[in-house]
Amino acid sequence: MRLYRRSAVDTIEREAIAETRRRFMEALERGLSHDEAVAYANGHETLPTAPAPASNTPASTSNPSTVEPREKQRAVDLTGWEELPYVPRSAGAPNLKALASQVSNDPIRNKVQAEEAIRAELALREKEDAEARAAVTIPDGWEALTVGERIALAATLTTDTVETEGDAERVIQIELARRSAGE
């Protein structure tokens, strides 16, 4: 009977297999899909980091626990989300999964869920904005208001910056057109 002796190569291969398994299990525990876990285990991906705190939170809220969850979700900047990778290519890099996790109350398990969560958030924001605009009364003869009053009125109708008389008139006219079209 012949005994098998482990060589240094066998030991290195076993350690590499054990490390691959460890990375795979770690990825699954963090909520990545099977395909993402395989990619991470094989060294093609990095694990996503915890979502970064929203950078657009209102300055008046010094204690994050006092901010309502909807306000936190609303404060997340979704600009350019379509170009983000699902998981970060390097530690701390922006990614779709972390962004979607900030605006969703449900766990994000894959790219499709992340995209659906962001689209749902954008639709909800549009609905909330439309409701807020509809609640603002635009007086008849708004053209006779002072420039400051028109700018203040326009600022309540949009999330964009209204700085000039031209900006104010454009915003008010767009809102009046939207209302007359029945939107």
N, C-alpha and C positions, 0 to 999 in steps of 0.2 A: 504494500500500500504506500502510495506516494503522498506526502503532505504538500499542500500548497503554501508557498511562502509569499507574503505580500511584498511587493517591491515598492520603492519610493513613488513610482509612477502610479501604481494602484492607489496608494494613499492620497496622492494629490487629486486623482480623479474622484475618489469618494468624497473628499472635502469639497470639491467643486459642485458635485451633485447635491450634497447637503446644503451648501450655500444657495444654490438655485431653488431648492425646495423651501428654504427659509424665506427667501425673497418672495416667492410665489404666495406663501401663506400670509406673509405680512401684507402684501398687496390686497389679498382677499379680505383680510381683517379690516382694512381701511376703506372697504366698499368699492373697490375697482371691479370691473367686469372680468370675466374669465380671460378674455383676449388681452385686456390691459394688464392683468396679473402675469400672464405668460410673457408679454413684451417686457414688463418690468423685471421679471425673474431672469430673462435672457440679456438684460442690460441695455435694452433699447429705450427705455423710458425712465423717468424719475417719479417718485411718489409725489402726489400733490401735497402741498403744505396746507396748514389750516388757513381758511379764508382770512385775508387781510381785513382789518377793520375798515369800514366805509370812510373814504376820505372827504366826502361831501356832507358830513353830518353837520347839523346846524350848530353855530358857535355858542348859542345860548344854552345848550345842553351840556353841562360839564360832566354830569354823571350819566354814563351810557345806560344804566339800568332804569333811568327815569324816562327814556325815550320809548315810545310805543313801538311794537314790532313793525307795524305798517309804516311808520315814519322811517325806521331803519331801512326797510326794504326800498322805500321810495327814494332814500338818499343815495343808494348805490348807483354809480355812474355806469350806464350800459352802452356808452358810446363805443363803437367799433367791436362789439362782441362777436360779430360774424367772422372776423379774422383771427380770433384767438384759438390756440390749440386746445383740445379737450383737457389734456393734462400738461403741466408745465414741462418745458424742455430743460429747465435748470431750476434749482431751488429758489423759491420766492417769485418766480416769473408769473405774470398774469396768465390765467387759464380759464376756460369755459366752465369747468366743473366748479371751481371755487366761486366764480361769479354767480352761477346758477344757485349754488348753496346759500348765497347771501340773500337771494330774493325768493326762495322757496321754503315752505315749511316741511316739505317731504324730502327724504334722502334722494340724492342724485346718484344713480347707479350706472348710467351710460350717457353717451353723447346725445342720443335722441331725447332722453329725459331732460338733459340740460338745456337743449334748444327749446323744448316745449315750455319749460319753466320760464325762460327768458321771454319768449313770445307771449306767454300768459301775463307776465308782469308788464310788458309794454302795452298790451291790450287793456289791462286794468288801469294803467296810468292814463291812457287816452280817455277811457271812460270817466275816470275821476276828474281829469282836466275839463272834459266837456260839461260835466255836472257843475263844476266850479264856475266855468264861464257862463253857463245858463243862469246861475244864481245872481250874477252881476247885472244890475239894471243900467242900460245905456239910455240916458235921458234924451227925449226929443230935443233937437237943437243943441246937441253936444258940441257942434262946431263953435258955438258962442262961449264955451267954457274957456277959462284962461289956459295958457300953455301948461302950467303946472298941474291944473286939474285934469287936463286931457292926458298928460303923461301918467298921472296917478291912476286914472281910469283904465288906461291901456295896460298898465302894469298888473292890474287885477285880472286881465283877460289872457295873459300869456306868461310862460315861464322864461321867455327871452328877455333880454335887457332892453328897456325902453328908455332912451336917453334924450332923444330929440323930438321936436314937434312932428317931423316927418315920420319917425318911428311910431309915434302915438296915433297919428291919423291912419297910417297903414294898418296897424293892429285893430283899431276900432272898425275900419271899413271891412276888413277881412271877417271880423266877428259878425258884423251886420249882414254881410253876404251869406255867411254860414247859417245864420238864423233864418234869413229869408228863404234859403234853399231847404230848410227843414232838417238840418243835421243836428 
